Amino acid sequence: MLSHSDLRIPNGNQDISVQVFQQEAASVGILVDTSGSMEPKMIQAKMILTDLIDGLNPQDQAFLMTFSSRPFVLQAFTTDHTWLKRRVDSLHAFGQTSLLDSIILGLRAVKQGCYENKALFVITDGEDNVSVATHSVMMTAAKESKVPIITLWTGDSAVAGPHSARLYADLFPFVYKNQYFDVDPLQSLADASRGKAYVLSKPGDAAAKQIALAIANEIDNHYTVGFVAPADSKIEIELLNHPGSVLRLDDAPPDVTVVSANRPL
């Protein structure tokens, strides 16, 4: 999480003062695989979801959608996070996996959120086996929605396959390094939507809480920044105090750029 002191806007011998700094609330869709294969992982999935909800901005609105043989909206958008966690407690696993249909429906639902900052979180352990929609239709919906999709694959073990990928091993050391998981299309889904893909390869993994909090931070790391700069000047913003982080500017004038990251104050 950033504060205004983490940003520096140099201007000759005197820095430009940040006059507006506000964390943006988010509209969050939470999409949970409750198919039969999730039964041995449901306790951990509930813990992850609870930690994720606790890590959200209190002003964030979120909905909870489950999917097994078909998607089901268990809780519509709410800012009552305590009630949302109670709904999480009621989850149980049965049926098949309608992953593709559910992602498409989840994207439609999250677009109805009242905040410009939107994200869809998907937790699953397997591949689709019952959806009507095809993978290409789902990917098109993901690209066109412009909603970041954050995926968490929670499987039983490492799986080597033709589309295996080592995910974020360097950025997230708590994800198992040097292990490969057959998680495509989840990786391609995250890439296409400018989201992120995470992996938990074992039920009971101690990294689960860290991942949940990292996902909450990913959702809420959006800020509105305002300052007054001299006319016709090129503005360069420095990010301080967050080694390994990357600052991305959205809807900024073309003469505003990021010039450095990972530099301590």
N, C-alpha and C positions, 0 to 999 in steps of 0.2 A: 504494500500500500504506500502511496506517495503522499508527501506533504509539499507545500509550496517551497519549502527550503531545499527540496531535492532538485529544483529547477534553477538554472542560472542563465540569464540572458545578457551577455556582455555587450557593452556599447562604449567603446573607448576606455576611458579611465573610470567610468561609473556604470554599474549594471542597471538594466531596466527593471523596474519594480513590477512584480506580479500583483495585479490589483484584484483579479478574480481567480479563485481556485476552488473548484467545487467537484466533488466526486459525483458521478452520474449514477442514479438508480437504474436498475435493469429489469426488464421483463424476461423471465427465465422459464423455459420449458424443461421439465424433468421427466424423462422417458425411461421406464424401468422394465426390463425383461422379467416377466413372471412365468415363463414357460417351465415345464416340468424339470428340465435339466438344471434350472437354477435352485432347486430345492436345497441341496447341500450348501449352497452359497448364500442363501437368503438372509441368514443372520448377519453375515458380514456386509451384504448389500445394504441392509437396513442401517447398520452402523455408519457406512460410507455416506448414505443419504442424509442421515442425521447430522454428521459432521459437516457435510456440504451446506445444509440449510443453516446450521449455526454460524458458518463462515460468511454467509451472505450479508450484504448491507441490509440493515433493518427496514429500509424503505423499499427494497426490492419486492416485486410481485412475482409469484411463481405458481405454476400449475403442476399437477402430478398426473401423468398418464402411464398406465400399465399396458403391457401387451403380452399375450400368449397366442392363442389361436386368432385373436383379433384385438385391436387396440380398444382401450376403455379409459375415458377421462374419469379418474377417481376423485380429483379435486380441481375445480376451475381456478382461474387466477385469484390469488389471495395474498395479502400482505401479513396475514396472521401466521407466522412461522411456527408457533406452538401447535396450532391446529394442523398445519401441514405435516408436522412430525408425527402427530397422532395418526394421520392417514397412512404414513409410512409404516407405522407399527402394525397395521392391518394387512399388510401384503402377505400373500402366500402363492406358492408356485404350482402350476398345473398346465397341461395343454402343450400345443406346438408353438412355433415362433414366427410371428408376422412382422418381422423387423422392417422390411421395406415399406409396407403399407403404413406402419406406425410412424416411421420417420417423416413420410410425406404429410400425414395428418398432424404430426407434432409441429412441423414447419408452418403449416397453415394456422394452427392455433397460436403459436408464439407471435406470429405477425399481427395478431389482434391485441397484443400488449400495448399499454399506454406509453411506454418509454421508448425512445429511439434506440437506446442501448439494449440489444436483444441477444439471447444465446439459447441454444438447445443442448441439453446434456443427455447422453444416451449411455446406459449401462446394460451390457449384454454379455452372454457367454458363448454364443453360437451363431450359426448361420441361419438365414431365413429358410423355412421349409413349407410355407403355406400362403404367402402373400400373392395378391393378384398383380400388383405392380412389378415391373421388371427392374433390374439394377440400373439400367440406363435411364429409365424414367425417374427413379429416385435421385440419381446423380444430377440430372437436369434440374430437378426441383431444388436440390441443395445449392447448385451454382446460381440459380436465378433468385433465390430467396435473399441472398446477401446476409444471412444469419449464420454466425460462427457455430459450428457443430463440434462439441467436445465429446469424445467417445472414451469409454472405459471398458476394455475387454477383460473379463474376469474368468479365466479358464482354469482347468485342472492341472495343466502342465505345459511346458514348452512344446510347440508343434512346429516341425520343419515342413515347409511346403514350397511350391513353385513361386509363390508370391510373398514369401517370408520377408520380414523387415525388422531390423533392430530399431526400436523406437526410443528416441530421446535419451539414449544411454549416457551421453555426455552432459546434457542439460539437467537430467533428473537422475542423480546417482542412486536414488532409492528404487528405481526401476531396474530389474535384473539385467546387469551388463552381460554382454556376450551370450545372451540367449535369444533365440529367434522364435517368432510366433506367426502363425498363419492368420494374420489379422486384416489382410486386405479382403474385403473392401472398406473396413473401418478406417484404415489409414488414408486411403484415397478419398473417402468421404470427408474426413477432417481437412485434408489438404485442399480439396475443392472449395470448401466453405471458409477457408482461412481460420479454421479451428485448430484443435490439437487432439492427438490420440495418446491415450495412456494404457498401460498394461499391468494387470495383477495376475501372476501366473499360478498362484497357490491360494486356496482358501485359508484364511487366518493370517495372511501376510501382514506383517507389522507395518509395512509401508502404506497401508490403506488410508490411515488418518492423514498422513502427509500429502497423499495424492488428492484426497477430498478437499483439503485446505488450499492446495495449489489450484484446483479447479475453481473453487470459490474466488480466489484471488484473480484468476484469469477472467472470470465473468465481470468482476467489479473494478478492474483496473482501467477505467475510462473516466477521464476528467475534462472539465471545461476550464480553460485557462484564458484569462484576459489581461492585456497590458496595452499601454500606449507607447508607440514607437515613433521616432522621428520619421517624417515623410520621406518616401523614396529610399528607405534604408533597407539593407539586407539583414534579416534577423536570423541569428543562429542560437539555438537552444541547446544547452548542455544538461544532460541527466547526471545527477550526482548520487553517491551513496548506495547504489544498487548494482553491484558487480554481477555481470551475467545477464542483466536485463536489457531489453531493447525498447526504445521509445519510438512509437509510430504516430505520425500526425495524420489525422483525418480532417477533411474540410478546412485545411489551413491555406492561407494565401500562398501563391507560388514563391514568394520571396522569404518564406519562413522555412528553415530546415533544421534538422538535428545534426550537430557536429561532433558530439562525443557521448560515449556512455562508459560505464565501468570506472569512472574517475572519482575517487573519494574526495570529499569536501576538505 
